[in-house]
Amino acid sequence: SLSGKFWTAHRTPAMETSRPHASAAPALALREAAELIITPRQEGAAQQEPPGAAGPFSRRRVAFPVRLLFERWGGGMGSVHEASWASYLPPDVSENAWFARAACSPEAAASVGRGDRVVGRVWALSQDQRGCRLVQQALDNAPGDAERQALVAELRNHVREAVRSPHANFVVQRSIELVHPSALQFMIDEIMQAGPTTCARHKYACRIVQRLVQYCRPDQVEELVESLLVDFLAVAPHQYGNYVIQHLLEHAPEPQRARLRTLIVTHLDRLCADAHGCAVLRAALTAGTRAERKMLAALINENPELLCAMRGKRHGEETLRRLRIVQEEELCEGPNEGRLPGSLGSLPGWTGRFHGGT
């Protein structure tokens, strides 16, 4: 039985000496296999266990039954998840089953690197922590673009779920970075169906929107960016959406970048009054040409209320610091070097120092 196998694998030296006819070689082989199976994180956890916790059910020994399961039933890596008894396995065992198989068999480990064991299971694997790393490894090690595109194509009709997954979103991001833009059109289409604004305001999906804008052709993402510009006030001051707007300032097509800067100028009061909006202003004072940064800095500096509104906010102090840098660049070109013009220099309580820096 499995329990008998388990206790056989965990014989102590005292047990071996009490049964002289028992061979120590199988137990030694299992111990060596377990050292291969245990991940560094698990090994660290095992080392931190108290001295009395190193029993047969400790975290360090969870790999033993995994090894024995594969020896006993001998199926492919998918058999553990498909068998009726798989639901009784502890979470640690089921999550590490694929890695255990790869660690026990050099041939299986090599096949994982080639992607042979991932084909046909990309979406299923992408939904958990261990599996998503296997898929990313397969994408990195794919022999050619055709094989890589075949793996990415398995995400079709699952993008809306994948971009909201804490694990699958990394697979989508890696796919966008590695695959030719022409093979990513289905992802853009599914993002448009889900709603670009909704995705831009999501903790994980906002990353996918950023990668698509960065790596896809301008004609592919034009409609996507346009939708975000229409809902500018719903995205820019948002805790996740502000990162998307910052990314657009750097990677959006040029005509839409110009429109974005116009929207920022139009809604300066709303952005200055919001902590996340201040982060957008800081990005606008960093990206773009010197003339664009100079114009925006002048507009902010002309209104002391905007400067006061940013003080004390999470990103407000950093934005004020960036504003001062832009104005110092302007002073280096003029005759009044060293003197801050306008409202920034006369801001009530202004000492020339910012919270966290000078």
C-alpha positions as CSV (number, residue, x, y, z in Angstrom):
1,S,0.0,0.0,0.0
2,L,1.0,3.6,-0.3
3,S,1.2,4.0,3.5
4,G,3.5,1.0,3.7
5,K,5.7,2.5,1.0
6,F,5.8,5.8,2.8
7,W,7.0,4.3,6.1
8,T,9.5,2.1,4.2
9,A,10.9,5.3,2.7
10,H,11.2,6.9,6.2
11,R,13.0,4.1,8.0
12,T,15.4,5.5,10.6
13,P,18.9,4.0,11.2
14,A,17.6,2.3,14.3
15,M,14.9,0.6,12.2
16,E,17.5,-0.6,9.7
17,T,19.7,-2.1,12.5
18,S,16.7,-3.9,14.0
19,R,16.1,-5.7,10.7
20,P,19.5,-6.9,9.4
21,H,18.0,-8.4,6.3
22,A,16.6,-5.1,5.0
23,S,18.8,-3.3,2.5
24,A,19.6,0.4,3.1
25,A,20.2,1.1,-0.6
26,P,16.5,1.9,-1.5
27,A,16.1,4.2,1.4
28,L,19.4,6.0,0.4
29,A,18.2,6.3,-3.2
30,L,14.9,7.9,-2.0
31,R,16.7,10.3,0.2
32,E,18.9,11.4,-2.7
33,A,15.8,11.8,-4.9
34,A,14.1,13.9,-2.3
35,E,17.0,16.3,-2.2
36,L,16.5,16.8,-6.0
37,I,12.7,17.3,-5.6
38,I,12.7,19.8,-2.7
39,T,12.8,23.3,-4.0
40,P,15.1,26.0,-2.4
41,R,12.1,27.6,-0.7
42,Q,11.0,24.2,0.8
43,E,14.5,23.5,1.9
44,G,14.7,26.8,3.7
45,A,11.4,26.1,5.4
46,A,12.7,22.7,6.5
47,Q,15.9,24.2,8.0
48,Q,13.8,26.6,10.0
49,E,11.7,23.8,11.6
50,P,12.3,23.2,15.3
51,P,14.4,20.1,16.2
52,G,11.4,18.1,17.2
53,A,9.5,18.8,14.0
54,A,11.6,16.6,11.7
55,G,9.1,13.8,11.7
56,P,7.9,11.8,8.7
57,F,5.2,14.3,8.0
58,S,7.4,17.4,8.1
59,R,7.5,19.8,5.1
60,R,10.9,18.6,4.1
61,R,9.7,15.0,3.5
62,V,6.6,15.9,1.4
63,A,8.5,14.9,-1.7
64,F,8.9,11.2,-0.8
65,P,5.3,10.2,-1.5
66,V,5.3,12.2,-4.7
67,R,8.3,10.2,-5.9
68,L,6.6,6.9,-4.9
69,L,3.3,7.9,-6.6
70,F,5.1,8.2,-9.9
71,E,6.9,5.0,-9.4
72,R,3.8,3.1,-8.3
73,W,1.4,4.4,-11.0
74,G,4.0,5.4,-13.6
75,G,1.8,7.6,-15.7
76,G,2.6,10.8,-17.5
77,M,2.8,14.0,-15.6
78,G,-0.9,14.7,-16.3
79,S,-2.0,11.5,-14.6
80,V,-1.7,12.9,-11.1
81,H,-4.2,15.7,-11.8
82,E,-6.5,13.4,-13.8
83,A,-6.7,10.4,-11.4
84,S,-9.7,10.1,-9.0
85,W,-7.4,10.0,-5.9
86,A,-5.6,13.3,-6.8
87,S,-8.2,15.3,-4.9
88,Y,-7.0,13.7,-1.6
89,L,-3.4,14.9,-2.1
90,P,-2.2,17.8,0.0
91,P,-1.9,21.2,-1.9
92,D,1.9,21.2,-1.6
93,V,2.0,17.8,-3.3
94,S,-0.3,18.6,-6.1
95,E,1.4,21.9,-6.8
96,N,4.9,20.3,-6.9
97,A,3.9,17.2,-8.8
98,W,5.2,18.5,-12.1
99,F,8.4,19.7,-10.6
100,A,8.9,16.4,-8.7
101,R,8.5,14.4,-11.9
102,A,11.0,16.6,-13.7
103,A,13.5,16.4,-10.8
104,C,13.2,12.6,-10.6
105,S,13.7,12.0,-14.3
106,P,16.4,13.8,-16.4
107,E,14.5,12.9,-19.6
108,A,11.3,14.5,-18.2
109,A,13.3,17.6,-17.1
110,A,14.7,17.9,-20.6
111,S,11.2,17.5,-22.2
112,V,9.9,20.3,-19.9
113,G,12.7,22.6,-21.1
114,R,11.7,21.8,-24.8
115,G,8.0,22.4,-24.1
116,D,6.9,18.9,-24.9
117,R,5.1,18.5,-21.6
118,V,3.4,21.9,-21.9
119,V,1.8,21.5,-25.4
120,G,-1.9,21.1,-25.0
121,R,-1.9,22.2,-21.4
122,V,-0.8,25.8,-21.5
123,W,-4.0,27.3,-20.1
124,A,-4.4,24.6,-17.4
125,L,-0.8,25.1,-16.2
126,S,-0.9,28.9,-16.4
127,Q,-3.5,29.1,-13.6
128,D,-1.2,28.1,-10.7
129,Q,2.2,29.3,-9.5
130,R,4.3,26.3,-10.5
131,G,2.6,25.7,-13.8
132,C,2.9,29.3,-15.0
133,R,6.7,29.1,-14.5
134,L,6.8,25.9,-16.6
135,V,4.9,27.6,-19.4
136,Q,7.2,30.7,-19.3
137,Q,10.2,28.4,-19.4
138,A,8.8,26.6,-22.4
139,L,8.3,29.9,-24.2
140,D,11.8,30.9,-23.5
141,N,13.3,27.6,-24.7
142,A,11.0,27.1,-27.7
143,P,13.2,26.2,-30.7
144,G,11.5,28.7,-33.1
145,D,8.8,31.3,-33.6
146,A,6.3,28.7,-34.9
147,E,6.5,26.5,-31.8
148,R,6.3,29.6,-29.6
149,Q,3.2,30.9,-31.4
150,A,1.6,27.5,-31.1
151,L,1.9,27.6,-27.3
152,V,0.6,31.2,-27.2
153,A,-2.4,30.2,-29.4
154,E,-3.6,27.9,-26.6
155,L,-4.5,31.0,-24.7
156,R,-7.1,32.0,-27.3
157,N,-10.6,32.5,-25.6
158,H,-8.9,32.6,-22.2
159,V,-7.3,36.0,-22.3
160,R,-10.1,37.7,-20.3
161,E,-9.5,35.2,-17.5
162,A,-5.7,35.1,-17.8
163,V,-5.2,38.9,-17.4
164,R,-7.1,38.8,-14.1
165,S,-5.1,35.8,-12.8
166,P,-2.3,36.4,-10.3
167,H,-0.3,33.6,-12.1
168,A,-1.5,33.5,-15.8
169,N,-0.9,37.3,-16.3
170,F,2.8,36.5,-16.2
171,V,2.4,34.0,-19.0
172,V,0.5,36.6,-21.1
173,Q,3.1,39.2,-20.4
174,R,5.9,36.9,-21.5
175,S,4.0,35.9,-24.6
176,I,3.7,39.5,-25.6
177,E,7.4,40.1,-25.2
178,L,8.5,37.0,-27.2
179,V,5.9,36.5,-29.9
180,H,5.6,38.6,-33.1
181,P,2.9,41.2,-32.9
182,S,0.9,39.7,-35.7
183,A,0.2,36.6,-33.6
184,L,-1.1,38.7,-30.7
185,Q,-4.1,40.3,-32.4
186,F,-6.5,37.8,-30.6
187,M,-5.3,39.2,-27.3
188,I,-6.1,42.8,-28.3
189,D,-9.5,41.7,-29.5
190,E,-10.3,40.0,-26.2
191,I,-9.1,43.0,-24.2
192,M,-11.4,45.2,-26.3
193,Q,-14.3,42.9,-25.6
194,A,-13.5,42.9,-21.9
195,G,-13.2,46.8,-21.9
196,P,-9.9,48.6,-22.0
197,T,-10.9,50.9,-19.1
198,T,-11.9,47.9,-16.9
199,C,-8.6,46.2,-17.7
200,A,-6.5,49.3,-17.1
201,R,-8.1,49.6,-13.6
202,H,-7.4,46.0,-12.7
203,K,-4.5,45.0,-10.5
204,Y,-3.1,42.5,-13.0
205,A,-4.8,43.3,-16.2
206,C,-3.2,46.8,-16.2
207,R,0.1,45.1,-16.9
208,I,-1.2,43.4,-20.0
209,V,-2.5,46.7,-21.4
210,Q,1.0,48.3,-20.9
211,R,2.8,45.4,-22.6
212,L,0.4,45.5,-25.6
213,V,1.0,49.2,-26.1
214,Q,4.7,48.7,-25.7
215,Y,5.3,45.7,-28.1
216,C,2.5,45.8,-30.6
217,R,2.3,47.9,-33.8
218,P,0.7,51.4,-33.5
219,D,-2.1,50.4,-35.9
220,Q,-2.9,47.4,-33.7
221,V,-3.3,49.4,-30.5
222,E,-4.8,52.6,-31.9
223,E,-8.3,51.7,-30.9
224,L,-7.2,50.4,-27.5
225,V,-5.4,53.7,-26.7
226,E,-8.3,55.8,-28.0
227,S,-10.7,54.1,-25.6
228,L,-8.4,54.9,-22.7
229,L,-8.1,58.5,-23.8
230,V,-11.9,58.8,-23.9
231,D,-12.1,57.6,-20.3
232,F,-9.0,59.6,-19.2
233,L,-10.5,60.8,-15.9
234,A,-11.6,57.3,-15.0
235,V,-8.1,55.9,-15.5
236,A,-5.5,58.5,-14.7
237,P,-6.4,59.1,-11.0
238,H,-6.9,55.3,-10.4
239,Q,-4.4,53.4,-8.2
240,Y,-3.6,51.0,-11.1
241,G,-4.8,53.0,-14.1
242,N,-2.3,55.7,-13.5
243,Y,0.5,53.3,-14.4
244,V,-1.2,52.7,-17.8
245,I,-1.4,56.5,-18.5
246,Q,2.3,56.8,-17.5
247,H,3.1,54.0,-20.0
248,L,1.1,55.8,-22.7
249,L,3.2,58.9,-22.3
250,E,6.2,56.9,-23.3
251,H,5.0,54.2,-25.7
252,A,1.7,55.3,-27.3
253,P,1.7,56.5,-31.0
254,E,2.8,60.1,-31.3
255,P,-0.5,61.6,-32.3
256,Q,-2.2,60.0,-29.3
257,R,0.6,61.1,-27.0
258,A,0.0,64.7,-28.0
259,R,-3.7,64.3,-27.2
260,L,-2.8,62.8,-23.9
261,R,-0.7,65.7,-22.9
262,T,-3.5,68.0,-23.9
263,L,-5.8,66.1,-21.6
264,I,-3.3,66.4,-18.8
265,V,-3.2,70.2,-19.2
266,T,-7.0,70.4,-19.3
267,H,-7.4,68.4,-16.1
268,L,-4.5,69.8,-14.1
269,D,-6.7,70.6,-11.1
270,R,-8.1,67.1,-10.8
271,L,-4.6,65.5,-11.2
272,C,-2.9,67.8,-8.6
273,A,-5.6,67.1,-6.1
274,D,-5.2,63.3,-6.3
275,A,-2.2,61.2,-5.1
276,H,-2.3,58.9,-8.2
277,G,-2.9,61.9,-10.5
278,C,0.3,63.4,-9.1
279,A,2.2,60.3,-10.3
280,V,0.9,61.0,-13.8
281,L,2.1,64.6,-13.6
282,R,5.5,63.4,-12.5
283,A,5.7,61.1,-15.6
284,A,4.6,64.0,-17.8
285,L,7.4,66.1,-16.4
286,T,9.8,63.4,-17.2
287,A,8.7,62.1,-20.6
288,G,8.3,64.2,-23.8
289,T,10.5,66.9,-25.3
290,R,12.1,69.7,-23.2
291,A,9.6,72.2,-24.7
292,E,6.7,70.0,-23.6
293,R,8.1,69.6,-20.1
294,K,8.8,73.4,-19.9
295,M,5.3,74.3,-20.9
296,L,3.7,72.0,-18.4
297,A,5.9,73.2,-15.6
298,A,5.1,76.8,-16.4
299,L,1.3,76.1,-16.2
300,I,1.6,74.4,-12.8
301,N,3.9,77.1,-11.5
302,E,1.5,79.9,-12.4
303,N,-1.1,78.5,-10.0
304,P,-0.1,78.4,-6.3
305,E,-3.3,76.4,-5.5
306,L,-2.0,73.5,-7.6
307,L,1.3,73.5,-5.8
308,C,-0.3,73.6,-2.4
309,A,-2.7,70.8,-3.4
310,M,0.3,68.5,-4.2
311,R,2.1,69.1,-1.0
312,G,1.9,66.2,1.5
313,K,0.5,63.7,-0.9
314,R,2.0,60.3,-1.6
315,H,3.4,61.3,-5.0
316,G,3.0,65.0,-4.7
317,E,6.4,65.7,-3.1
318,E,8.1,63.7,-5.8
319,T,6.2,65.7,-8.5
320,L,7.3,69.0,-6.9
321,R,10.8,67.8,-6.9
322,R,10.6,66.9,-10.5
323,L,9.0,70.3,-11.2
324,R,11.9,72.0,-9.6
325,I,14.4,70.0,-11.8
326,V,12.6,71.1,-14.9
327,Q,12.7,74.7,-13.9
328,E,16.3,74.5,-13.0
329,E,17.0,73.2,-16.5
330,E,15.2,76.3,-17.8
331,L,17.3,78.6,-15.5
332,C,20.5,77.1,-16.8
333,E,19.6,78.5,-20.3
334,G,18.6,82.0,-19.0
335,P,20.3,85.0,-17.3
336,N,18.6,84.4,-13.9
337,E,20.4,81.2,-13.0
338,G,19.9,80.1,-9.5
339,R,16.6,81.8,-8.8
340,L,13.3,79.9,-8.9
341,P,10.7,82.0,-10.8
342,G,7.0,82.4,-10.1
343,S,4.9,80.6,-7.5
344,L,7.3,77.7,-6.7
345,G,9.8,80.1,-5.2
346,S,7.2,82.0,-3.3
347,L,5.1,79.0,-2.1
348,P,4.1,79.5,1.6
349,G,6.5,77.6,3.8
350,W,8.9,76.9,0.9
351,T,12.5,76.4,2.0
352,G,13.9,74.8,-1.1
353,R,13.8,71.4,0.6
354,F,11.3,68.5,0.0
355,H,10.3,65.7,2.2
356,G,12.8,62.9,1.6
357,G,15.3,65.0,-0.4
358,T,16.7,68.4,-1.2
